[in-house]
């Protein structure tokens, strides 16, 4: 990432807003009322369909009969976001690029409405023309799912040549970014599991070679009803005899994060907690979850969830976003989430993360030290 005047200003503004928001959330929890006027971001699944068959994902197994949101309904969500003042949208799926034209239209609309747009994709449908359309519309970030090196990735995705296509998708973004002189950020998302444990460090090198930031996600085995299950008999789970290897890998990732800026996205605290998570998942709890105050999740058929693993609190087809956010159902869910018992270590707990973790990274990590030094000189 280039630390120019714009990114420095954005970082400082974000930090101030984030700290203020955390105090307001604290008082919301203490008094049992929601004092947060709007979410920081909206995560929108524009389709539940997918062209891959990932072993750890149940979405492609679902055969929902409910009609997915139309183009017009999705564009209305973006317009409602803009009028509400929500400044970040994440498009995901399923595979969002199965609705490629719609994604390009949403990108243009977000550009016009000053909304930061992230797209999460498996990369296999990311051709050069689409890459140019997205980058030219000032796409803020694209996240490509890569779960191993070639054979391992194809095996996890259960689709031949998916690795080569995903890399070509990233290369298309790089070409479009260079040609159009834009700063679209490229992220790689990797689910940490038995199948790819030996290749995680190679994936870091892959990310570095393509000027990308890599994020590691803990494995969450969940069913079509989004109920999390943890079972070391599952072939994807990191087995007890492999825990020493997991520890060594996580220690290496932490060491590398502290010494090389802008490659590994996960906060240090999250990487440390992964050791505990894989050892005793059923005993692992993340109390005082604030996801319900920060995010709004919308499924492909319009259901609104406070978290992917909680039931819906409304639907955008019959209630507007503001009313759902302020509803009693949403508030009850927020308060119940303070005592959530699900074994969960999702990235939403850390992005934005706890204040202690944010301070740790600000003080110790080179990427922030470099930013601080640059600001002192300016």
C-alpha positions as CSV (number, residue, x, y, z in Angstrom):
1,X,0.0,0.0,0.0
2,X,1.3,3.5,-0.9
3,X,1.1,5.9,2.1
4,X,0.2,9.1,0.3
5,X,-1.8,12.1,1.7
6,X,-5.1,10.5,0.9
7,X,-4.4,7.1,2.6
8,X,-2.9,8.9,5.7
9,X,-6.0,11.1,6.0
10,X,-8.3,8.1,5.6
11,X,-6.4,6.1,8.2
12,X,-6.5,8.9,10.8
13,X,-10.2,9.5,10.2
14,X,-10.9,5.8,10.5
15,X,-9.0,5.6,13.7
16,X,-10.9,8.5,15.3
17,X,-14.3,7.2,14.1
18,X,-13.5,3.7,15.3
19,X,-12.5,4.7,18.8
20,X,-15.6,7.0,19.1
21,X,-17.8,4.1,17.8
22,X,-16.4,1.7,20.4
23,X,-17.4,4.0,23.2
24,X,-20.9,4.4,21.9
25,X,-21.2,0.6,21.5
26,X,-20.0,0.2,25.1
27,X,-22.8,2.5,26.4
28,X,-25.3,0.7,24.1
29,X,-24.5,-2.6,25.8
30,X,-24.5,-1.1,29.3
31,X,-27.9,0.5,28.8
32,X,-29.4,-2.1,26.6
33,X,-30.3,0.3,23.9
34,X,-28.8,0.9,20.4
35,X,-27.1,4.3,20.1
36,X,-25.4,3.4,16.8
37,X,-27.3,5.1,14.0
38,X,-26.0,2.9,11.2
39,X,-23.7,0.0,10.5
40,X,-20.1,0.6,9.3
41,X,-20.6,-1.8,6.4
42,X,-23.2,-3.9,4.6
43,X,-22.3,-7.4,3.4
44,X,-24.5,-8.4,0.5
45,X,-24.7,-11.9,-1.0
46,X,-26.0,-11.1,-4.5
47,X,-26.4,-14.8,-5.2
48,X,-26.2,-18.1,-3.3
49,X,-25.2,-19.9,-6.5
50,X,-21.6,-20.8,-7.2
51,X,-19.6,-22.4,-10.0
52,X,-17.2,-24.2,-7.6
53,X,-17.8,-27.0,-5.0
54,X,-15.7,-26.0,-2.0
55,X,-15.4,-28.8,0.5
56,X,-15.8,-26.5,3.5
57,X,-18.8,-24.5,2.2
58,X,-22.4,-25.7,2.2
59,X,-23.9,-22.9,0.1
60,X,-23.6,-24.7,-3.2
61,X,-25.4,-27.6,-1.7
62,X,-28.4,-25.5,-0.9
63,X,-31.4,-25.8,-3.2
64,X,-33.4,-22.8,-2.0
65,X,-36.6,-22.2,-3.8
66,X,-36.7,-18.6,-2.8
67,X,-36.2,-16.1,-5.6
68,X,-32.9,-14.2,-5.3
69,X,-32.9,-10.4,-5.3
70,X,-33.4,-8.8,-8.7
71,X,-31.0,-6.2,-10.2
72,X,-33.4,-3.4,-9.4
73,X,-33.7,-4.6,-5.7
74,X,-30.0,-4.7,-5.3
75,X,-29.5,-1.3,-6.9
76,X,-32.1,0.1,-4.5
77,X,-30.1,-1.3,-1.5
78,X,-27.1,0.7,-2.7
79,X,-29.2,3.8,-3.1
80,X,-30.6,3.3,0.4
81,X,-27.1,2.9,1.7
82,X,-26.0,6.1,0.1
83,X,-29.0,8.1,1.5
84,X,-28.4,6.5,4.9
85,X,-24.7,7.4,4.9
86,X,-23.3,3.9,5.0
87,X,-19.9,4.1,3.2
88,X,-18.8,0.5,2.7
89,X,-20.4,-2.4,0.7
90,X,-19.1,-5.9,0.4
91,X,-20.4,-8.0,-2.4
92,X,-20.1,-11.8,-2.1
93,X,-21.9,-15.0,-2.7
94,X,-22.0,-17.8,-3.7
95,X,-20.0,-16.4,-6.5
96,X,-21.0,-12.8,-7.3
97,X,-19.4,-12.8,-10.7
98,X,-22.1,-15.2,-11.9
99,X,-24.0,-11.9,-12.1
100,X,-21.1,-10.1,-13.7
101,X,-23.0,-7.3,-15.4
102,X,-24.8,-6.5,-12.1
103,X,-21.5,-6.3,-10.3
104,X,-20.1,-3.8,-12.8
105,X,-23.3,-1.7,-12.5
106,X,-23.0,-1.7,-8.7
107,X,-19.4,-0.7,-8.9
108,X,-20.3,2.4,-11.1
109,X,-23.1,3.3,-8.7
110,X,-20.9,3.0,-5.7
111,X,-18.3,5.3,-7.4
112,X,-21.1,7.9,-8.0
113,X,-22.3,7.6,-4.4
114,X,-18.9,7.7,-2.8
115,X,-19.2,4.1,-1.3
116,X,-16.2,1.9,-0.9
117,X,-16.8,-1.4,-2.6
118,X,-15.2,-4.7,-1.9
119,X,-15.9,-7.8,-4.0
120,X,-15.2,-11.3,-2.7
121,X,-14.8,-13.9,-5.5
122,X,-13.2,-17.2,-6.3
123,X,-11.5,-15.4,-9.2
124,X,-12.3,-18.0,-11.9
125,X,-14.7,-15.6,-13.8
126,X,-12.6,-12.5,-13.4
127,X,-11.7,-11.9,-17.0
128,X,-9.6,-8.9,-18.1
129,X,-12.7,-6.9,-19.4
130,X,-14.5,-7.3,-16.0
131,X,-11.3,-6.4,-14.2
132,X,-11.0,-3.2,-16.1
133,X,-14.6,-2.3,-15.5
134,X,-14.2,-2.8,-11.8
135,X,-10.9,-1.1,-11.4
136,X,-12.0,1.9,-13.6
137,X,-15.0,2.3,-11.2
138,X,-12.5,2.8,-8.3
139,X,-13.1,-0.7,-6.8
140,X,-11.6,-0.4,-3.3
141,X,-10.7,-4.0,-2.8
142,X,-11.0,-7.4,-4.4
143,X,-10.6,-10.5,-2.4
144,X,-9.8,-13.8,-4.1
145,X,-10.2,-17.1,-2.4
146,X,-7.1,-19.3,-2.8
147,X,-6.8,-22.4,-0.5
148,X,-3.7,-24.1,-1.7
149,X,-1.1,-24.5,-4.4
150,X,-2.5,-25.9,-7.7
151,X,-3.4,-29.5,-7.0
152,X,-4.4,-28.8,-3.3
153,X,-6.6,-25.8,-4.3
154,X,-8.3,-27.7,-7.1
155,X,-9.0,-30.6,-4.7
156,X,-10.5,-28.3,-2.1
157,X,-12.6,-26.5,-4.7
158,X,-13.4,-29.8,-6.3
159,X,-13.0,-28.2,-9.7
160,X,-10.1,-28.7,-12.2
161,X,-8.0,-25.7,-13.2
162,X,-9.7,-23.4,-10.6
163,X,-6.2,-22.5,-9.3
164,X,-4.9,-21.3,-12.6
165,X,-8.1,-19.4,-13.3
166,X,-7.9,-17.7,-9.9
167,X,-4.3,-16.6,-10.5
168,X,-5.3,-15.3,-13.9
169,X,-8.1,-13.3,-12.3
170,X,-5.6,-11.7,-9.9
171,X,-3.2,-11.0,-12.8
172,X,-6.0,-9.4,-14.7
173,X,-6.6,-7.0,-11.8
174,X,-2.9,-6.2,-11.7
175,X,-2.9,-5.5,-15.4
176,X,-6.0,-3.3,-15.2
177,X,-4.6,-1.5,-12.1
178,X,-1.3,-0.7,-14.0
179,X,-3.0,0.3,-17.2
180,X,-5.6,2.6,-15.5
181,X,-3.2,3.8,-12.8
182,X,-5.6,2.9,-10.0
183,X,-4.9,1.6,-6.5
184,X,-7.4,-1.2,-6.1
185,X,-6.2,-3.4,-3.2
186,X,-5.8,-7.1,-3.8
187,X,-6.5,-9.5,-1.0
188,X,-6.2,-13.3,-0.9
189,X,-8.4,-15.3,1.6
190,X,-7.2,-18.7,2.7
191,X,-9.2,-21.1,5.0
192,X,-6.7,-22.9,7.3
193,X,-7.3,-26.6,7.3
194,X,-5.7,-30.1,7.2
195,X,-5.5,-30.2,3.4
196,X,-3.4,-27.0,3.1
197,X,-1.5,-26.8,6.4
198,X,1.8,-27.6,4.6
199,X,1.3,-24.9,2.0
200,X,0.4,-21.9,4.0
201,X,3.8,-20.3,3.9
202,X,4.0,-20.9,0.2
203,X,0.7,-19.0,-0.1
204,X,2.3,-16.1,1.7
205,X,5.0,-16.0,-1.0
206,X,2.4,-16.2,-3.7
207,X,0.6,-13.2,-2.2
208,X,3.9,-11.2,-1.9
209,X,4.8,-12.0,-5.5
210,X,1.5,-10.6,-6.6
211,X,1.5,-7.5,-4.4
212,X,-1.5,-8.9,-2.4
213,X,-2.4,-9.0,1.3
214,X,-3.2,-12.5,2.5
215,X,-5.8,-13.2,5.2
216,X,-6.1,-16.6,7.0
217,X,-9.5,-17.7,8.1
218,X,-10.1,-20.4,10.8
219,X,-12.1,-23.3,9.5
220,X,-15.8,-23.2,10.5
221,X,-17.7,-26.3,9.7
222,X,-21.3,-25.3,9.4
223,X,-24.5,-26.7,7.8
224,X,-27.0,-25.2,5.4
225,X,-28.9,-23.6,8.4
226,X,-25.6,-21.9,9.3
227,X,-25.1,-23.8,12.6
228,X,-21.5,-24.3,13.4
229,X,-20.2,-27.8,14.1
230,X,-16.7,-28.7,15.3
231,X,-15.6,-32.3,15.0
232,X,-12.0,-33.5,14.7
233,X,-13.3,-36.5,12.9
234,X,-14.0,-34.2,9.9
235,X,-11.3,-34.8,7.4
236,X,-10.8,-31.0,6.9
237,X,-10.1,-30.4,10.6
238,X,-6.4,-30.0,11.7
239,X,-5.8,-33.2,13.7
240,X,-4.2,-33.4,17.1
241,X,-1.0,-34.9,15.7
242,X,-0.6,-31.9,13.5
243,X,-1.0,-29.2,16.2
244,X,2.8,-28.8,16.6
245,X,3.0,-28.1,12.8
246,X,0.1,-25.6,13.2
247,X,2.0,-23.8,16.1
248,X,5.2,-23.6,14.1
249,X,3.3,-22.2,11.1
250,X,1.4,-19.6,13.2
251,X,4.6,-18.5,14.9
252,X,6.2,-18.1,11.5
253,X,3.3,-16.0,10.3
254,X,3.5,-13.8,13.4
255,X,7.2,-13.4,13.0
256,X,6.8,-12.5,9.3
257,X,4.0,-10.0,10.0
258,X,6.1,-8.1,12.5
259,X,9.0,-7.8,10.1
260,X,7.4,-7.4,6.7
261,X,4.8,-4.7,6.1
262,X,1.6,-5.2,4.2
263,X,1.6,-9.0,3.5
264,X,-0.3,-10.7,6.2
265,X,-3.6,-9.0,7.1
266,X,-4.6,-10.8,10.2
267,X,-4.0,-9.0,13.5
268,X,-1.3,-10.7,15.6
269,X,-3.8,-11.4,18.4
270,X,-6.1,-13.4,16.0
271,X,-3.2,-15.5,14.8
272,X,-2.3,-16.4,18.4
273,X,-5.9,-17.3,19.2
274,X,-6.0,-19.8,16.3
275,X,-3.8,-22.2,18.4
276,X,-6.4,-22.3,21.1
277,X,-9.3,-22.5,18.6
278,X,-8.0,-25.6,16.8
279,X,-7.1,-27.4,20.1
280,X,-10.4,-26.9,21.9
281,X,-13.0,-25.5,19.5
282,X,-16.0,-26.5,21.6
283,X,-14.5,-24.6,24.5
284,X,-13.6,-21.6,22.4
285,X,-15.9,-18.6,22.9
286,X,-15.8,-15.0,21.7
287,X,-17.8,-13.0,24.3
288,X,-19.0,-9.5,23.9
289,X,-19.4,-9.8,20.1
290,X,-20.0,-6.4,18.6
291,X,-20.7,-7.6,15.0
292,X,-24.4,-6.7,15.4
293,X,-23.4,-3.1,16.0
294,X,-21.0,-2.9,13.1
295,X,-22.4,-4.9,10.2
296,X,-25.6,-5.8,8.4
297,X,-25.7,-9.0,6.4
298,X,-28.1,-9.5,3.5
299,X,-28.6,-12.9,1.9
300,X,-29.3,-13.5,-1.8
301,X,-33.1,-13.6,-1.1
302,X,-33.1,-10.4,1.0
303,X,-33.1,-11.8,4.5
304,X,-31.2,-9.5,6.9
305,X,-29.0,-11.1,9.6
306,X,-27.0,-9.5,12.4
307,X,-24.4,-12.3,11.9
308,X,-24.1,-15.1,9.3
309,X,-24.8,-17.6,12.0
310,X,-28.0,-16.0,13.4
311,X,-31.5,-16.1,12.1
312,X,-33.0,-13.3,10.0
313,X,-34.4,-10.2,11.7
314,X,-36.1,-8.9,8.6
315,X,-36.2,-8.8,4.8
316,X,-35.4,-5.9,2.5
317,X,-38.3,-6.7,0.3
318,X,-40.9,-5.6,2.8
319,X,-38.9,-3.4,5.2
320,X,-36.3,-0.7,4.6
321,X,-32.8,-0.9,5.9
322,X,-33.1,1.8,8.5
323,X,-36.3,0.2,10.1
324,X,-34.7,-3.2,10.2
325,X,-31.6,-1.7,11.9
326,X,-33.7,0.0,14.5
327,X,-36.1,-2.9,15.0
328,X,-36.7,-4.7,18.3
329,X,-35.7,-8.0,16.6
330,X,-32.3,-6.6,15.7
331,X,-31.7,-5.1,19.1
332,X,-32.6,-8.4,20.9
333,X,-30.2,-10.2,18.6
334,X,-27.4,-7.7,19.4
335,X,-27.8,-8.1,23.1
336,X,-28.0,-11.9,22.9
337,X,-24.8,-11.9,20.9
338,X,-23.0,-10.6,24.0
339,X,-23.2,-14.1,25.4
340,X,-22.9,-16.1,22.1
341,X,-21.9,-19.7,22.7
342,X,-20.9,-20.5,19.1
343,X,-17.3,-21.7,18.6
344,X,-16.4,-18.8,16.3
345,X,-13.2,-17.1,15.3
346,X,-14.3,-15.2,12.2
347,X,-12.4,-12.2,10.9
348,X,-15.3,-9.9,11.6
349,X,-14.3,-10.0,15.3
350,X,-11.0,-8.4,14.3
351,X,-11.8,-6.2,11.4
352,X,-12.2,-3.7,13.0
353,X,-10.7,-5.6,16.0
354,X,-10.6,-5.0,19.7
355,X,-9.0,-1.7,20.9
356,X,-6.1,-3.6,22.6
357,X,-5.3,-5.4,19.4
358,X,-5.5,-2.1,17.4
359,X,-3.1,-0.4,19.8
360,X,-0.7,-3.4,19.6
361,X,-0.5,-3.2,15.9
362,X,-0.2,0.6,15.9
363,X,2.8,0.4,18.2
364,X,4.7,-2.7,17.0
365,X,4.0,-3.4,13.4
366,X,6.3,-1.8,10.8
367,X,3.4,-0.8,8.4
368,X,2.1,1.6,11.1
369,X,5.5,2.7,12.3
370,X,6.3,3.6,8.7
371,X,3.0,5.5,8.5
372,X,3.8,7.4,11.7
373,X,7.2,8.3,10.5
374,X,5.8,9.6,7.2
375,X,3.3,11.7,9.0
376,X,6.0,13.2,11.2
377,X,8.0,14.3,8.2
378,X,5.0,15.8,6.4
